[in-house]
Amino acid sequence: MSVDNGRKINNVDTETLLSIYRKIYTIRHFGEAGIDMYRKGHIYGYFHSYIGEEAIAAGVCEALRDDDYVVSNHRGHGHYIAKGIDLDKMMAELMGKSDGFSGGRAGSMHIIDNSTGNIGGNGIVGAGIPIAIGVAMGIKQEKSDRAVVCFFGDGAANNGTFAESLNLAAIYSLPVIFVIENNGFAATTQVSETSLCENLCDRGKGYGVAGKNVFGNDPVEVLTAARAAVKKIRNGKGPSIIEAKTYRHFGHHVNDPGDYMPKEELEKWNDLDPLSITLQYLKDYNVSKKTIAEINAGIEKKVKQSIKFAENSPEPDTKTFLKDIEAYDI
């Protein structure tokens, strides 16, 4: 590999940038593979693509330790990957196979893996926010310096759970980072139609929670904000909000053509692709094309292997499923 460790932008060295790039490219390639498998009928339920937003998960999770926690949402594949989840098991879960994290019963929106600190996704908009508060309270009681990051969208920022959770986080000085992934739409409704706030992170001011607005397609800018928020938590100074403005490349889910997305706006944001921005950083850091090609090939091989693993995984056993149902019979 050709790596120039003398290069630094915003205190981000070459190895850190390469780590971020690996996360972004893995999220992108896994997302593209997921779309393909969905359209072939191998993934059940909905599939919400994270393509176009990868720099947020990659930048935030690069600032975390292995023992920190992440609470996700319905568009969570990027969060899971950035936090180090096993691709084989996740693809098996998406395809409803028994070797998945939940034995193939959870599907795309409810992935969970405690071993990597992925507390889980949620199909209910905004429902992950109070869950993150509960995790943060547990950390506080343990007197640990761990952090919990809660990812949610601009639509969830309008839920009452966000306001209540902000207040609890503030008064108890909880170790939580609220990451608003503002991609401009709550499903199909533009954020300008649901909020008069230019920056949703400003809502924290009324509760005493500091907010930071960042360009969500720039991984270095995201990482810098995440590092500051994590440092604040490690020092026992409580919660923060990071609002990352971005734009998804497609509709709300795979079956949504996204016709409501203004063509000019979509084209503008596609030119600001986080993958392209990260590749430009690598060029500035004098990372060779050969190194990037080797990284890409390795990631593509891993994703291909995850599909093969999922295809070879057995279907869930009906008897086991019924036995698990009986365990919850009260």
Protein Blocks (a to p, Z undefined) as FASTA:
>chain_A
ZZdfkbceehiafklmmmmmmmmmmmmmmmmmmmmmmmnopagcjdddfehjlmmmmmmm
mmpcfkbccdddfklmlmmmmnopafklmmmmmnopakbmnlopnommlgccfknopabd
cfbghklmmmmmmmmmmmmmnopabdcdddddfklmmpmklmmmmmmmmmnopabddddd
dehiahjacfklmocbfblklmmmmnopacddddfklmklmmmmmmmmmmmmmnonopad
dddddddfbdfblmlgolmpcfklmmmmmmmgfklmmmmmmmmnopafklmmmmmmmmmm
mmmmmmmmmmmpccddfklmmmmmmmmpZZ
